[in-house]
C-alpha cells in the first residue's frame, strides 16, 4: 500500500484509492469471507469501499455509513451492477439494525479516525452486539508513527494524466489521550491543470496492538488474530503498516 490509511479521509483521492490501493486488501478480505453464507455488514465514515465490490462477487452485503454523500455514492456504484443493497446512514457508535451478521467489517482505519477514544470503543462494542454467535469482527488499525509536532510528510502520486501532490503536517499531539491532529492537503493536477484542491484538519486516536487486542477481549471477543499488511502468511508484525484484527464472538 503506497498511501498510509490516514489519507483515506481525503475525498479527492478516492478514485486513486479505488484503482490502486485496494487490490491487496480486497483480495485478502474476500479470501477470508468467500465461504460466508449469511450477511456481512461493512461500516464506513465517508465511504463504503468493499460493499459494491463484494456484492458483485456474490456476498450478501449491507452497509452503515455516516455520510449522506457516501451513502449516495455507494448506491450509484451498486446500481451500475444492477444491485440494490440495504444501506443505513447513522453514526457508527450508535447505529442499530434489525439484523445480526455473520461478519462485521470496519476497514481502512475508520476506528482510528474517531477523535474521541470513547467513540472508537463504542463502535467496537456496537459491532459486537450486531454479530451472531461465533460471528467475526474484522477491523483495520494503523499505528502512530510521527511524534514531532510540525513534522511534515510530502506525497506525490502519478497515474496516467493525474498527478496528486499532498502534504500532511502533525500540528498537535496528546500523549495522554493518545490523539494526533494533522492538517492534510492535496492538489489534484490533470493535463497540467489544477481542477481540485482539498484541505482538512483530522484528528486520529491511536491504539497499541496489544492494547487493542485487550480491548477486544474485554468486550467479549475471543480467538483474536492479527495480520500485517493484508498478508495471511506474514506473522511478523514488526514491519507492518496496517494491522487487521480478526476477532470471533
LINQUIRA-V797524 format. One line per field, one symbol per residue. ss: DSSP state (H for helix, E for strand, - for the rest). burial: + if it has 9 or more other C-alpha atoms within 8 Angstrom, else -. A space follows every 50 residues. Layout:
ss=???
burial=???
//
This chain:
ss=----HHHHH-HHHHHHHHHHH-HHHHHHHHHHH-----EEEEEE------ HHHHHH---EEEEEE--HHHHHHHHHHHHH-----EEEE----------- EEEEEE---HHHH---HHHHHHHHHHHHH-EEEEEEEEEEE--------- -EEEEEEEE--EEEEEEEEEEEEE----EEEEEEEEEEEE--EEEEEEEE EEEEE---HHHHHHHHHHH--EEEEEEE--E-----------EEEEEE-
burial=----+-++-+-+++-+++--++--++-+-+--------++++++++++-- ++-+++--+++++++++--++-+++-+++---+-+-+-++-++++----+ +++++++++++++++-+-++++++++++-+++--+++++++++-----+- +----------++++++++++-+----+++++++++++++---+--++-- -++++++----++-+++---++-+--++++------+--++++++++++
//
